[in-house]
């Protein structure tokens, strides 16, 4: 499942995720599942037909990511793999950053972070002026709706409705099943 929230230049995209890292860090082996949220730049496209035509929208470069993940082998609700990536280099995320408060209260932490767009952009190394100032207000006002969508996705993961393992008769050593 995939949710997208768009403002003038900033977008927030959210999806369920099933993930097996083919080259995991120590202590991070085994399948993970949960919800991925990314702060992205949006780019409106030109109309490709009449004034009534649908407008292309490009969900572009990622700026920040939160992964509300837990190991599949662990207890539901453990959030033992929950982390964020405060910075990207082009399309590649920086290393996983584990924050105790993020694992203890993932929804509250995500809501707080989304309410501070300027702080997120500063950590991400986004140049001042690249994002219109109105996006911070709009994101702050919409953060509760985004957190609600994340909560619904987490409920779906826990219920076994989302973030499914790949169907394979052979052992899977690497997988990423998600929109993001």
C-alpha positions in Angstrom: 0.0 0.0 0.0 1.2 3.5 -0.8 0.2 6.9 0.6 1.4 10.3 -0.8 1.0 13.7 0.7 2.0 16.7 -1.4 2.6 20.3 -0.8 4.2 23.0 -3.0 7.6 21.4 -3.3 7.8 18.8 -0.4 6.1 15.4 -0.4 5.8 12.7 2.1 5.4 9.1 0.9 4.6 6.1 3.0 4.4 2.4 2.3 4.6 -1.0 3.9 7.9 -2.8 3.5 9.3 -6.3 3.7 13.1 -6.3 3.6 15.9 -8.8 3.7 19.4 -7.2 3.5 21.7 -9.4 1.4 24.7 -8.0 3.3 23.5 -7.0 6.8 25.4 -5.2 9.5 26.2 -7.3 12.6 23.0 -7.9 14.5 20.8 -6.8 11.6 20.5 -10.2 9.9 17.1 -11.7 9.1 13.9 -10.4 7.5 12.4 -7.1 8.6 8.9 -5.7 8.1 7.1 -2.5 8.9 6.5 0.9 7.4 8.9 3.2 5.4 8.2 7.0 5.3 10.3 9.3 3.1 10.4 13.1 2.7 10.8 13.8 -1.0 10.9 16.7 -3.4 8.0 17.0 -5.7 8.1 18.2 -9.3 4.9 19.1 -11.2 5.0 18.2 -14.9 3.7 20.1 -17.8 0.3 19.3 -19.2 0.6 16.7 -21.9 -2.8 17.4 -23.5 -5.5 20.0 -23.2 -6.1 22.2 -20.2 -8.3 19.4 -18.9 -5.7 16.7 -19.1 -4.2 15.1 -16.0 -0.9 16.6 -14.9 2.1 14.4 -14.5 3.6 14.6 -11.0 7.2 13.4 -10.3 7.9 12.2 -6.8 11.6 13.1 -6.9 14.8 13.0 -4.9 14.6 11.6 -1.3 15.7 13.9 1.5 15.0 12.0 4.7 13.7 8.5 5.6 12.2 6.8 8.7 12.0 3.0 8.8 9.6 1.8 11.4 10.8 -1.8 11.2 11.0 -4.8 13.4 12.6 -8.2 12.8 10.1 -10.8 11.5 11.5 -13.3 14.0 10.9 -11.0 16.9 7.8 -10.1 18.8 5.2 -7.8 17.1 5.5 -4.3 18.3 9.2 -4.5 19.3 10.3 -1.9 16.8 13.8 -3.5 17.3 15.0 -2.4 13.8 13.4 1.1 13.8 15.8 3.8 12.6 16.1 6.8 10.3 18.3 8.1 7.6 18.8 11.9 8.2 20.7 12.4 4.9 20.8 11.0 1.4 23.5 11.3 -1.2 21.5 11.5 -4.4 19.3 8.4 -4.2 21.4 6.5 -1.6 20.6 6.8 2.1 23.3 7.4 4.7 23.7 4.8 7.4 21.0 3.7 9.8 20.7 6.0 12.8 19.0 4.3 15.8 17.2 6.6 18.3 15.8 5.3 21.5 12.8 7.6 21.4 12.0 6.5 17.9 11.8 2.8 19.0 9.9 3.7 22.2 7.3 5.9 20.5 7.6 5.7 16.7 4.4 7.5 15.8 5.1 10.3 18.3 8.7 10.7 17.1 7.6 10.8 13.4 4.9 13.4 14.2 7.4 15.6 16.0 10.0 15.3 13.2 7.4 16.1 10.5 6.3 19.2 12.5 9.9 20.5 12.2 10.6 20.6 8.5 13.3 23.2 8.8 15.2 20.9 11.2 14.8 17.9 8.9 16.0 19.9 5.9 19.0 21.2 7.9 20.0 17.7 8.8 19.5 16.6 5.2 21.8 19.3 3.9 19.1 20.9 1.8 20.1 24.4 0.6 18.0 27.3 2.1 15.4 28.4 -0.4 15.1 25.1 -2.1 11.8 24.5 -0.3 9.1 27.3 -0.1 8.5 28.4 3.5 4.8 27.6 3.3 5.6 23.9 3.0 6.7 23.9 6.7 3.4 25.2 7.9 1.4 22.9 5.6 3.4 19.8 6.7 3.1 20.7 10.3 -0.7 21.0 9.9 -0.9 17.7 8.0 1.5 15.7 10.2 -1.4 14.2 12.3 -3.0 12.8 9.1 0.3 11.4 8.0 0.9 9.8 11.4 -2.6 8.3 11.1 -1.8 6.8 7.8 1.4 5.3 9.2 -0.6 3.9 12.1 -3.0 2.2 9.7 -0.2 0.7 7.8 1.5 -0.6 10.9 -1.9 -2.2 12.0 -2.0 -3.9 8.6 1.5 -5.2 9.0 0.7 -6.6 12.5 -2.5 -8.2 11.2 -0.5 -10.0 8.4 -2.3 -8.1 5.7 0.7 -6.0 4.5 4.5 -6.4 4.2 4.4 -10.0 3.0 7.5 -12.2 2.4 8.3 -13.0 -1.2 6.7 -16.1 -2.5 9.5 -18.5 -3.3 10.2 -22.2 -2.8 13.9 -21.4 -2.5 15.5 -19.6 0.5 15.5 -15.8 -0.1 18.8 -14.0 0.7 17.7 -10.5 -0.4 14.4 -8.8 -0.9 12.7 -5.5 -0.9 9.0 -5.6 -1.4 7.5 -2.1 -1.2 6.7 1.0 -3.2 9.6 2.7 -1.5 
